[in-house]
Structures are given as structure tokens and as C-alpha cells.
Amino acid sequence: MILPIRKIVSDSIVVFVFASFLAFLKPFGMHNVGYLYALGFWLVMCFSGYGLYAPAIRIGNKAFASRFNGIKYRQWVCVAVSTSIASVLLGLLAPFIIDAFFGAQDNYWSSVMSSIIASLFIGGLITFVSFIKDYVKAQHLLISEQQQKITDGVAKAASIKNDKVVQFISKLPLEKRGKLLCLQMDDHYLKVFTDNGEHLLLMRFKDALLQLEDFPGFQTHRSWWVAEDAVRTTKKIGRRFVLILENDLEVPVSQTYIMSIKQSLNLD
């Protein structure tokens, strides 16, 4: 499986930054080497390492996944084993790169062990940084997906609520359909008020309340229900408390519901 271009570019930036940092530090006796020359060496070394480490880790994850399945930090163990194998390979390659930049060495095999140790340290550090970068990115992606699911769930719930209201309004004649204002029980009928007028439905009051239980509104009286956003103002007539709706209809509020309605409308 080929690595995505975006990941290759992202990893390359990490490798370049790390190579620049090593060129600045000039470790392993490179203090007499110029910065640009040191940068060239570390770029070749680090990108050669990346060419070994990236496929080694991906192949290792697949090869060792089943073997380390019972281990708690399986992914970290897979990365550690794969990095160690890649470090050995880079350790075998490193003497040739060193020879190309700094001249022939006395003994190839004597330099392999020190190259493996250096590769394990440097390659392991680059791999760790890259792994953390990918892990954080994956966590951000997971959080984004979860947030999207929550958003979709809220939207779906709102859609279900709206569907119930639409179903209720669809019982009215076309010319009476509109914004729901209030309901009034009238014997065995239900008087429905919208911003397009009123209409009698053969429907029980309590059945209408059940259908509109998720709609923002409240019962004001044993025979009245009002949509919350239909209330324009309130007034008191003697001891009676009345809601004035946007269609100028006056709806009575009984003592049973007066406290809850005042809380809903933020009234003193």
C-alpha cells in the first residue's frame, strides 16, 4: 500500500526540521564541519533512514500485530521492534554515507555497531516524533467524527420533532396551515389556531398534547395550550393572569400553571 502524498510531505517536513537541528548541533565530532555541509550530510542520512523506517514500521505493524495482540501497548511494541530492525539496516548503510561525505574508514564492520547505536537513537527519535504527530492527528480526526455524529444526532432529533409538528399541521386545510400559535379544547373537538386562522379538528386535546410534547410550548389551562414563541405579552385582569398572543388572542392562565409559565417566560 502506497503512502498518501500528504503524509509523505508531512513526514518530510519533520525529517527536514530534525536534520536541520542536527546540523546545528553538529554531534559525533562534526564541530569543525560547516553548517551547509553538515546539513547536506544529515539530510541524506535522515531521508535514507526515512526510506527504511517508514516501510519497516508499516510492514512491522502488519507482521507483528497478531503476535503482540494480547499486549496492552501493542502498537508501541510493534513500532519499537520495527524501529530496531530498521536501525540495524540503517547502521549497515550509514558507513557508506559517512564514507561519501568524510572519506574512507579503516574498518567497515567496526563502524557498523556505532552506526547502529546512532541510528537507533536518531531514527528512534524521528520515528517517535512522527508517531506522536500521527497519533495526535488521529485523535483530532476521531474527536471531529464524534462531534459530527453528535451534530448529526441533534439534527436528526430536531428533524423528528419537526416531523411530528408537520404531521399535526398537515391535518389542517391548506389555507389554514402555518405557524402554530395555540390549541383550545372545544367539547369533542380541538380548535387549532395558526397565523393563517383557526380550524376545528375532531381530535382529543390530550392526544394533541402528546403529539406536541417536544414542541416548545405549555399548557395554560385545562383546555388551552400555547406555543412559547406565540406569546407577545401578558396582562392581569383583577386576579386573572392572561397571555396576549401575536394574533391578539387572549388566553387564560389558571393558578395550576401560572408559576411554571412565569418561569418559562422569565417573568417575575
N, C-alpha and C positions, 0 to 999 in steps of 0.2 A: 504494500500500500504506500503510495507516494505521499510525502508530507505536503500539506497545503502551503501555497506560496506565502500567505500571510504569516504562518508560523515560522517558515524559513527566514523571512525578513525580520520578524520579531526576535528570533534566536540569534540571528546575525548581528543585530544591534547590541544584544547582551555580550556576545563574543568580542565585538569590536571595542566596546567600553572596557571590558576586562583586559584585553590585550593592551589598550592604551594605558590602563592603570599599571600593568606590569612593566611596560616600557618606561613609565615614570619612576617606578620603584627601583628598576634595574637589579633584580635579585640574582643569585647564583653567580656572583663575581662579574657582573656586567656593568659595574660603575664607571669603567673607562670608555664605554661604548656610547656614541651619540644617540640622542632620543629617536630620531627618524630611523636609524639603522636598527635600534632595539625594537622600535615599533614594527618594522618590517619583519623581524625575526618572530616576534610574539604573534603577529597576525598569521603568519604561516603556521606556526606551532598550534595556535588556538583553533584556527579553522581546520587544520588537519585533524586535531582532536575532535572537533565537532563532527567532521565527516566519519569518524569512528564511533563516537559516543552516541550520536542520535540514532543510527540504525541498531547499535548494540542494545540500547535501552529498550527500543521498540520490540526487537526480536526477543530480548530477555523477558520482557513483560508477558509475552505470549508463551514462551518456553517454560518459565518458572511459575506461571500463575497457578497451575494445578498442583505443583509441588509444595508451594507455600500457602495453600488455600486455608489451612487451619490457623495460620499465624495472624495475630492481631493487626500488626502493621505490615501486611503482605506487600503493599505497593512500595513501601520504603525499602523492604528487604530485597525486592526484585531490582529496584534501582541501584542499591548498594552492590549486589552481585554483578549486575550488568556493567556498572561503572568500573569495578575491579578488573573485569575481563577486558574492557576497552582500554584501561590504563596499561595493562600488560602489552596490548597491541601497539599503543602509542609509545610505550617505552622501547619497543623494538624498532619503531620508526624514527624516534627522536634523534638518535645518534647521527643518522643520515642528514637530518635538517641542521643539526648543530655543525656537522662537518661542512655543509654547504655555506654556512654563514661565517664560521670561525676557524675553518681548517681541519685537516685530518687529525683524528685522535689516535693515541698509541694502541689502545686495545678496545675493540668494539664491545666485547662481552662484559668487560669491566665497567663500561659506562652504561650498560643496559639497566643494571639494578638501580643505579642512582636516577636514571631517566624514568624508570617505572615509579619510583617513590615520588619524584617531582610531578609526574603525570597524574598519579593518584591524588596528590594534594591539589594541584591546579585544576585538573579535569573534574575532580570531585566537587570542587568549589563552584566551578561554572555550571556543572550539572545540577547542583543543589539550588543555585540561584534560578536557573531555568525551570527546574521542577516547581519551586515555590511560585514563580511567575505563572506557570500553567495552572497550578492548584488554586491560586487566588482568582485567576480568570474563570476557572470552572465554578468556583464558589459564587462569583458575581453572576455568572450565567444561570446557576441554579436558583439564586435569590430572585433574579429577574423573571425566570419561568414561574416560580411560586407566586410572585406578585401578580404576574399576568393571569395565573389561574384564579387568584383571589378576585382580581378585577373582573374577569370573565364570569366568576360565580356571582358577584354582586350584580353585574349587568343581567345575568340570567334570572336572578331572583327578582330584580326590578321588572324584567320583561314578563315574568309570571304574574306579578302583581298587576301590571298594566293590562295583561290579557284578561284578568278577572273583571276589571273595570270596563274594558271594551266589551266583554260579553254581556255585562249588565246594561250598558248604554245601548247595545245593539237590540235590546228588547223594545226600545222606543221607536216611534215613527221617524223616518229620515229627517223631517223638518224640525223635530224636537231634540235631536241628538246634539250634544255639545258638552260644554264644561259642566260637570256635576256640582250642584250647589247644595241641595238638601233633599230629605225624604220626609214624608208625613204619612202616618198610618190613617187610613180612612175606611173604617169598617173592615171588610174583607179585601179592600183594595189598597194599593200603595200609590201615593201621589209623588211623582218624581219631578223635581224642579231642576232645570238646566238653564244656561244663559240664553237658550232659544225657546224657553217657555216651560210649560208643565204638561204632564200626561199621567193618566191613571193606568196602573198595571194590576192585573189580577195576580197578586203575589203577597205572601205574608211578610210582615215587617221584619220578623226575626230571621227569615231566610235571606232577606236583602242585607241585613247587618252581617250575617255570616259571610256572604259573598264579598262584602266590602271591608272585612276585618283588617286587611292590610293597607287599606286606603287611608291617608291622613284625614281623620275626621272624628267626631264624637257624638254620642247620644246626649241630647239636652233635656229630653222629656220622655215619658213612656211611649209617646207617639211621634217623636221628632228625632231626626239625625241630621247633622250639618257637616259639610266639608270644611276643613280647617281654613283653607285659603279663600273661602267664600265670605268669611266674616269681615265686614267693613268697619263696624264699630259696635259699641254696646250702650245700653241706657237702662236706668231704673225708673220704673213707674210704680210709685209707692214702695211696696215691699217686693215687687216683682222685678226680676232681672231678665232683660231681653237682649237678644243678639240681632243686630241690623245687618242683613246680608247685602251683597253688592247689587242685587235686584230690588232693593228696598223692602224686601220681605222681613217682617218682624217675627222672630222665632222665640217662644217662651223657654225659660230655663227653670227647671224645678229644683227645689232645695237638695234633692238627692244628688244632682250632678253639678251644682254650682261651684263647689270647691275644685273639682278636677278640671272643669272648663276654665276657671280662672288661672289655674296652673298651666294649662295648655296654651292659653293666650297671653301668659305672662302679665296677668292683671293683679293689682293689689287687692 
